[in-house]
């Protein structure tokens, strides 16, 4: 099972400071690109943090011509298809998001064309004397943090078998006392998984001293996949550290604890050790807007008003969340109506969560009463090529800070698509890893061998 984690994703993205405009050769289109003049700067800008010694993909280092030339065709193909660097959100025929996304790592088309031309020419090295300066590797680490919250000691998690022979996933919780005597606001959070082989996801909630009292003498307790209070953050493979929009924050009352619930999946018989850590940024300045998180999906109930789980193409009767075995193109859909109690809110963050049988997800909003010139339906996020290892949360790049407004009565619509055939290599690999030699149907659960269909939406409210 290939699992890749969030902070290292930064190494595959754009640099903090882009190269000065005009440094590219104006005659690149008139000559054959070479490594030193054209290709090395592109790979340094977009790929050097991962594909370098000590990086996430250091088995494929591309910092020298000798190494990169061997992979020239693959580099050109995956960059042109936008598979690499990983940034699964796309603008498609069915979806044009209301704003671009912060930190979009896709390589510009003109640079992708240079990589293709270089590969087609046989990946020439060129003259080292003509080498251009290389941009520094980027960083998406939390730019500032006030606290580092570390479990008192590591925990050892072990594979367990249930009565039906399937591997049980584990949920372990820690509660960190923030020692707050007055209200504060959370403005940034970074999750650093201690063991990227077993941490499936992490949820952070705003808890109380009573939650802290649950812990054993090692600082943790076994917990269910449930909430302990207001959601403060989620982390999934591929997620980056987040900073709330300027002038906003998530409230933390006096005495607040942060409850970190870690979902572990142990795919081997060998015990695994983990010590997942949090870094947080705080402010005591009352924000102009309050951060809150909404969830669409993951509730296999159809409500009287028609929202909730929708009837699907393979449902036996009514609406049910069951993904048949050996089936391509199966969909599950959910509707969620913005309640009157929430009031108007601005959307600044969106993200999906599914597992290994998933291949596609799209989230839209259907406006109850569009304003003048507003469309009835707006697409918020399209991930047409789902990858469990790159489950980013996407922040809208809105320089005006107004974002997309949701009104009471608006309906959020989420559709997830699954493939349980051999064509879905991610699902086939998981089946093999878990010793499943026959197709199985999947139901809604947070277990790794089950499936989910959920979207997390970060919104801003007036205080």
C-alpha positions as CSV (number, residue, x, y, z in Angstrom):
1,X,0.0,0.0,0.0
2,X,1.6,3.3,-1.1
3,X,0.9,6.0,1.4
4,X,2.3,9.5,1.0
5,X,2.0,12.3,3.5
6,X,1.2,16.0,3.5
7,X,4.2,18.1,4.5
8,X,6.3,16.4,1.8
9,X,3.7,17.3,-0.8
10,X,5.0,20.8,-0.5
11,X,8.3,19.7,-2.0
12,X,6.5,19.0,-5.2
13,X,4.9,22.4,-5.5
14,X,5.8,25.9,-6.7
15,X,8.6,27.8,-4.9
16,X,7.8,30.4,-2.3
17,X,9.5,32.9,-4.5
18,X,9.0,32.3,-8.3
19,X,11.9,32.8,-10.6
20,X,12.2,36.3,-12.0
21,X,10.2,36.8,-15.1
22,X,12.2,36.8,-18.3
23,X,14.8,34.3,-17.1
24,X,13.5,31.7,-19.6
25,X,15.2,31.8,-23.0
26,X,13.1,33.6,-25.6
27,X,14.4,31.2,-28.2
28,X,13.4,28.0,-26.4
29,X,10.7,27.3,-29.0
30,X,13.4,27.7,-31.8
31,X,15.9,25.3,-30.5
32,X,16.1,21.9,-28.8
33,X,15.8,22.2,-25.0
34,X,18.7,21.0,-22.9
35,X,19.1,19.9,-19.3
36,X,21.2,22.8,-18.1
37,X,19.4,25.6,-19.8
38,X,15.8,24.6,-19.7
39,X,14.9,21.4,-17.9
40,X,16.9,21.6,-14.7
41,X,15.2,24.9,-13.6
42,X,11.7,23.4,-14.3
43,X,12.3,20.3,-12.3
44,X,13.9,22.3,-9.5
45,X,10.9,24.5,-9.4
46,X,8.2,21.8,-9.3
47,X,9.8,18.5,-8.3
48,X,13.2,19.0,-6.5
49,X,11.9,18.5,-3.0
50,X,10.5,15.0,-3.7
51,X,12.8,13.8,-6.4
52,X,16.0,14.5,-4.7
53,X,18.3,12.7,-2.1
54,X,16.4,12.6,1.2
55,X,13.1,13.6,-0.5
56,X,9.8,11.7,-0.6
57,X,10.7,10.1,-4.0
58,X,14.5,9.9,-3.5
59,X,14.5,6.5,-5.2
60,X,13.9,8.6,-8.4
61,X,16.3,11.6,-8.0
62,X,16.1,14.2,-10.8
63,X,18.7,16.6,-9.6
64,X,21.3,15.5,-12.2
65,X,21.2,15.0,-15.9
66,X,22.3,11.4,-15.6
67,X,19.3,10.5,-13.4
68,X,16.6,12.7,-15.0
69,X,17.5,11.7,-18.6
70,X,16.7,8.1,-17.7
71,X,13.1,9.1,-16.8
72,X,12.7,11.8,-19.5
73,X,9.7,10.1,-21.2
74,X,7.9,9.3,-18.0
75,X,8.5,12.9,-16.7
76,X,7.1,14.4,-19.8
77,X,4.1,12.1,-19.9
78,X,3.0,12.5,-16.3
79,X,3.5,16.3,-16.3
80,X,1.6,16.7,-19.5
81,X,-1.3,14.6,-18.2
82,X,-1.2,16.6,-15.0
83,X,-0.7,13.5,-12.9
84,X,2.4,15.0,-11.5
85,X,3.1,16.9,-9.4
86,X,0.1,15.7,-7.5
87,X,-2.8,18.2,-7.4
88,X,-5.9,16.2,-8.2
89,X,-8.4,19.1,-8.3
90,X,-9.2,20.1,-11.9
91,X,-11.2,22.5,-13.9
92,X,-13.2,20.3,-16.2
93,X,-16.1,20.5,-18.7
94,X,-18.4,19.8,-15.8
95,X,-16.7,22.0,-13.2
96,X,-15.3,25.5,-13.1
97,X,-14.6,26.4,-9.4
98,X,-15.4,29.9,-8.4
99,X,-11.8,30.8,-7.7
100,X,-8.3,29.2,-8.4
101,X,-6.8,27.2,-5.6
102,X,-3.9,28.3,-3.4
103,X,-0.7,26.3,-4.2
104,X,-1.8,24.7,-7.4
105,X,1.2,22.5,-8.3
106,X,0.3,21.8,-11.9
107,X,3.2,22.6,-14.3
108,X,2.3,25.4,-16.8
109,X,1.6,24.2,-20.3
110,X,4.6,26.0,-21.8
111,X,6.9,24.3,-19.4
112,X,5.3,20.9,-20.0
113,X,5.9,21.5,-23.7
114,X,9.6,22.1,-23.0
115,X,9.8,18.7,-21.1
116,X,8.1,16.9,-24.0
117,X,10.4,18.5,-26.6
118,X,13.4,17.5,-24.4
119,X,12.3,13.9,-24.1
120,X,11.5,13.6,-27.8
121,X,15.0,15.0,-28.6
122,X,16.6,12.2,-26.6
123,X,17.1,14.3,-23.4
124,X,20.3,16.2,-24.4
125,X,22.5,17.5,-21.6
126,X,23.7,20.7,-23.2
127,X,26.6,22.9,-22.1
128,X,27.1,23.2,-18.3
129,X,28.5,26.7,-19.0
130,X,25.0,27.8,-20.0
131,X,23.3,26.4,-16.9
132,X,20.7,28.8,-15.4
133,X,20.2,29.4,-11.7
134,X,17.9,26.9,-9.9
135,X,15.0,28.0,-7.7
136,X,15.1,26.8,-4.1
137,X,12.8,23.9,-3.1
138,X,9.5,25.2,-1.8
139,X,8.0,24.8,1.7
140,X,4.4,24.5,2.8
141,X,5.2,24.0,6.4
142,X,3.2,26.2,8.8
143,X,4.9,29.5,8.6
144,X,4.5,30.2,12.3
145,X,3.3,28.2,15.3
146,X,2.9,28.9,19.0
147,X,2.6,25.4,20.4
148,X,4.0,22.0,19.5
149,X,1.8,19.3,21.0
150,X,3.6,16.0,21.3
151,X,2.2,12.8,22.9
152,X,4.0,12.0,26.2
153,X,5.4,8.8,24.6
154,X,4.9,6.8,21.4
155,X,2.1,4.3,21.1
156,X,2.6,0.8,19.7
157,X,-0.3,-0.3,17.5
158,X,-0.8,-3.9,16.4
159,X,-2.9,-5.7,13.8
160,X,-5.9,-7.4,15.3
161,X,-8.4,-9.8,13.8
162,X,-12.1,-9.6,14.2
163,X,-14.5,-12.5,14.4
164,X,-15.0,-12.5,10.7
165,X,-11.3,-12.5,10.0
166,X,-10.9,-9.0,8.7
167,X,-8.4,-6.5,10.1
168,X,-9.8,-4.1,12.6
169,X,-8.8,-0.5,12.3
170,X,-7.9,1.2,15.6
171,X,-8.9,4.7,16.9
172,X,-6.7,6.2,19.6
173,X,-7.2,9.6,21.2
174,X,-5.0,12.1,23.0
175,X,-6.2,15.3,24.7
176,X,-3.8,18.2,24.9
177,X,-4.4,20.8,27.6
178,X,-3.8,24.3,26.0
179,X,-3.6,25.9,29.5
180,X,-6.0,28.7,28.4
181,X,-7.3,31.0,31.1
182,X,-9.0,33.3,28.5
183,X,-10.6,32.7,25.1
184,X,-8.2,32.3,22.2
185,X,-8.6,31.6,18.5
186,X,-6.9,28.9,16.4
187,X,-5.4,30.4,13.2
188,X,-3.2,27.6,12.0
189,X,-2.6,23.9,12.4
190,X,-0.1,21.3,11.2
191,X,-0.4,17.6,11.7
192,X,2.9,15.6,11.5
193,X,2.2,11.9,11.3
194,X,4.7,9.9,13.2
195,X,4.4,6.7,11.1
196,X,3.2,7.1,7.5
197,X,2.6,3.4,7.2
198,X,-0.3,3.2,9.6
199,X,-1.8,6.6,10.1
200,X,-5.0,6.5,8.0
201,X,-6.4,9.9,9.1
202,X,-6.5,12.3,12.0
203,X,-9.4,14.4,13.4
204,X,-8.8,17.3,15.8
205,X,-11.7,18.5,18.0
206,X,-12.1,21.2,20.6
207,X,-12.5,19.2,23.8
208,X,-12.8,19.9,27.5
209,X,-10.9,19.0,30.7
210,X,-13.3,16.0,31.0
211,X,-11.8,14.6,27.7
212,X,-8.3,15.0,29.2
213,X,-9.3,12.9,32.2
214,X,-10.1,10.0,29.9
215,X,-6.4,9.3,29.2
216,X,-4.4,6.5,30.8
217,X,-1.0,7.0,32.4
218,X,0.5,6.8,28.9
219,X,-1.6,9.8,27.8
220,X,-4.1,8.1,25.5
221,X,-7.3,6.0,25.4
222,X,-9.0,3.9,22.8
223,X,-11.9,5.8,21.3
224,X,-14.5,5.5,18.7
225,X,-14.6,7.3,15.3
226,X,-16.7,10.1,16.7
227,X,-16.6,13.8,17.5
228,X,-15.7,15.3,20.9
229,X,-16.7,18.9,20.2
230,X,-16.4,21.5,17.5
231,X,-14.2,20.3,14.7
232,X,-10.8,22.1,14.6
233,X,-9.2,20.3,11.7
234,X,-8.9,17.1,9.7
235,X,-5.8,15.5,8.3
236,X,-5.8,12.9,5.5
237,X,-2.9,11.7,3.3
238,X,-1.8,14.6,1.1
239,X,-3.4,17.3,3.3
240,X,-1.2,20.4,3.9
241,X,-0.9,22.5,7.0
242,X,-3.6,25.2,7.0
243,X,-3.8,28.8,8.0
244,X,-7.2,30.4,8.3
245,X,-8.0,33.4,6.1
246,X,-6.8,36.8,7.3
247,X,-9.0,38.2,10.2
248,X,-10.5,34.8,11.0
249,X,-10.0,32.1,13.7
250,X,-11.7,29.1,15.3
251,X,-12.7,29.9,18.9
252,X,-11.1,28.1,21.9
253,X,-12.8,28.7,25.2
254,X,-10.9,28.9,28.5
255,X,-9.9,25.4,29.6
256,X,-10.1,24.0,26.1
257,X,-8.2,20.9,25.1
258,X,-7.5,19.7,21.6
259,X,-8.5,16.1,21.2
260,X,-6.5,14.3,18.5
261,X,-8.2,11.2,17.3
262,X,-5.9,9.0,15.1
263,X,-7.3,6.3,12.9
264,X,-4.7,3.6,12.5
265,X,-4.7,0.8,9.9
266,X,-2.0,-1.8,10.5
267,X,-1.7,-3.9,7.3
268,X,1.0,-6.3,8.6
269,X,1.5,-8.6,11.6
270,X,4.5,-6.5,12.7
271,X,3.7,-4.0,15.5
272,X,4.1,-0.4,14.6
273,X,5.1,2.6,16.7
274,X,3.6,6.1,16.2
275,X,4.0,9.5,17.7
276,X,1.9,11.9,15.7
277,X,2.4,15.6,16.6
278,X,0.5,18.8,16.3
279,X,1.7,22.4,15.7
280,X,-0.8,25.2,16.2
281,X,-0.9,29.0,15.8
282,X,-3.0,31.0,18.2
283,X,-4.1,34.6,18.6
284,X,-5.9,36.5,21.5
285,X,-7.2,39.1,19.1
286,X,-10.9,38.8,18.5
287,X,-11.3,37.9,14.8
288,X,-13.6,39.6,12.3
289,X,-15.0,36.2,11.2
290,X,-15.3,32.8,12.9
291,X,-14.1,29.6,11.3
292,X,-16.4,26.6,11.2
293,X,-16.4,23.3,9.3
294,X,-19.4,21.6,7.6
295,X,-19.6,18.0,6.4
296,X,-21.6,16.6,3.4
297,X,-22.1,12.9,3.1
298,X,-21.1,9.8,5.2
299,X,-24.6,9.5,6.6
300,X,-26.5,6.6,5.1
301,X,-29.9,8.1,5.9
302,X,-32.4,9.7,3.5
303,X,-34.4,12.5,5.2
304,X,-38.1,13.5,4.8
305,X,-37.1,16.6,2.9
306,X,-35.3,14.5,0.3
307,X,-31.8,15.4,1.5
308,X,-29.2,12.9,2.8
309,X,-28.3,9.7,0.9
310,X,-29.8,9.6,-2.6
311,X,-31.1,6.5,-4.4
312,X,-28.3,4.9,-6.5
313,X,-28.2,2.9,-9.8
314,X,-27.5,-0.4,-8.0
315,X,-29.7,0.0,-5.0
316,X,-32.1,-2.9,-4.4
317,X,-34.8,-0.7,-2.8
318,X,-34.9,3.0,-1.7
319,X,-31.5,4.6,-0.9
320,X,-28.7,2.4,0.4
321,X,-24.9,2.7,0.4
322,X,-23.7,-0.5,-1.0
323,X,-21.0,-0.8,-3.7
324,X,-21.3,-4.1,-5.6
325,X,-18.2,-6.2,-6.2
326,X,-16.5,-6.2,-9.6
327,X,-18.4,-3.1,-10.7
328,X,-17.2,0.0,-12.5
329,X,-18.9,3.4,-12.5
330,X,-21.0,2.9,-9.3
331,X,-22.1,6.2,-7.8
332,X,-23.2,7.3,-4.3
333,X,-24.7,10.7,-3.9
334,X,-25.7,13.0,-1.0
335,X,-27.6,16.3,-0.6
336,X,-27.3,18.7,2.3
337,X,-29.3,21.8,2.8
338,X,-27.9,24.9,4.5
339,X,-30.0,25.4,7.6
340,X,-31.6,28.7,8.6
341,X,-29.8,28.5,11.9
342,X,-26.4,28.7,10.2
343,X,-27.1,31.9,8.2
344,X,-25.0,33.2,5.3
345,X,-21.5,31.8,5.3
346,X,-18.5,32.2,3.0
347,X,-16.7,29.0,1.7
348,X,-12.9,29.2,1.9
349,X,-11.8,25.5,2.0
350,X,-13.1,22.3,0.3
351,X,-11.9,18.7,0.3
352,X,-13.1,15.2,-0.3
353,X,-12.6,12.0,1.6
354,X,-13.0,8.4,0.2
355,X,-11.0,5.2,0.2
356,X,-9.3,2.9,-2.3
357,X,-12.3,1.9,-4.4
358,X,-13.1,5.5,-5.2
359,X,-12.1,7.0,-8.5
360,X,-14.0,10.4,-8.8
361,X,-15.8,13.0,-6.7
362,X,-17.5,16.3,-7.5
363,X,-19.2,18.8,-5.2
364,X,-21.7,21.5,-6.3
365,X,-24.0,24.0,-4.7
366,X,-27.6,24.5,-6.0
367,X,-28.7,28.0,-5.0
368,X,-32.2,28.4,-3.6
369,X,-32.4,32.0,-4.8
370,X,-29.6,33.1,-7.1
371,X,-28.8,36.7,-7.0
372,X,-28.8,38.9,-10.1
373,X,-26.3,37.4,-12.6
374,X,-25.6,34.4,-10.4
375,X,-25.9,30.9,-11.9
376,X,-28.3,28.5,-10.3
377,X,-25.6,25.9,-9.8
378,X,-21.9,26.4,-8.9
379,X,-19.3,23.7,-8.9
380,X,-17.1,23.9,-5.8
381,X,-14.6,21.0,-6.3
382,X,-14.0,18.4,-9.0
383,X,-11.5,15.5,-8.4
384,X,-11.9,13.4,-11.5
385,X,-8.8,11.2,-10.8
386,X,-9.1,10.3,-7.1
387,X,-6.0,9.1,-5.3
388,X,-6.2,8.1,-1.7
389,X,-2.6,9.1,-1.2
390,X,-3.2,12.7,-2.3
391,X,-6.4,13.9,-0.5
392,X,-5.7,17.6,-0.4
393,X,-7.9,20.2,1.2
394,X,-8.2,23.0,-1.2
395,X,-8.2,26.7,-0.2
396,X,-9.7,29.2,-2.6
397,X,-7.3,31.9,-3.8
398,X,-9.6,34.9,-3.4
399,X,-7.6,38.2,-3.1
400,X,-10.7,40.1,-2.1
401,X,-11.4,37.7,0.8
402,X,-15.1,37.5,0.1
403,X,-15.2,33.9,-1.2
404,X,-18.3,32.1,-2.3
405,X,-21.4,32.8,-0.2
406,X,-23.8,30.1,0.9
407,X,-27.3,31.1,1.9
408,X,-29.9,29.2,4.0
409,X,-31.8,26.9,1.7
410,X,-28.9,26.3,-0.7
411,X,-28.3,22.6,-1.3
412,X,-24.8,21.1,-1.5
413,X,-24.7,18.0,-3.8
414,X,-21.9,15.5,-3.6
415,X,-21.4,12.6,-6.0
416,X,-18.7,9.9,-5.5
417,X,-17.8,7.2,-8.1
418,X,-16.3,3.8,-7.4
419,X,-14.6,1.0,-9.3
420,X,-14.2,-2.4,-7.7
421,X,-12.9,-4.1,-10.9
422,X,-9.3,-5.2,-11.6
423,X,-8.9,-2.0,-13.6
424,X,-8.8,0.0,-10.4
425,X,-5.2,-0.9,-9.4
426,X,-5.4,0.9,-6.0
427,X,-8.3,-1.3,-4.9
428,X,-6.7,-4.4,-6.4
429,X,-3.5,-3.7,-4.4
430,X,-5.4,-3.3,-1.2
431,X,-7.4,-6.5,-1.7
432,X,-4.1,-8.4,-2.3
433,X,-2.4,-6.8,0.7
434,X,-5.3,-7.8,2.9
435,X,-5.5,-11.4,1.5
436,X,-8.9,-11.0,-0.2
437,X,-9.0,-13.4,-3.1
438,X,-12.6,-12.8,-4.1
439,X,-14.5,-9.6,-4.9
440,X,-16.5,-8.1,-2.0
441,X,-19.2,-5.6,-1.7
442,X,-18.4,-2.4,0.2
443,X,-20.6,-0.5,2.7
444,X,-20.3,2.9,4.4
445,X,-17.8,2.8,7.3
446,X,-14.5,4.5,8.2
447,X,-12.6,1.2,8.0
448,X,-10.0,1.0,5.3
449,X,-11.7,-2.0,3.7
450,X,-15.0,-0.1,3.6
451,X,-15.8,3.1,1.7
452,X,-16.8,6.7,2.4
453,X,-18.2,9.6,0.5
454,X,-17.7,12.9,2.3
455,X,-16.7,16.5,1.7
456,X,-15.4,18.9,4.3
457,X,-16.2,22.6,3.8
458,X,-14.5,25.3,5.7
459,X,-16.8,28.4,6.1
460,X,-16.5,31.8,7.7
461,X,-19.3,33.2,9.9
462,X,-19.9,36.6,11.4
463,X,-19.0,36.6,15.1
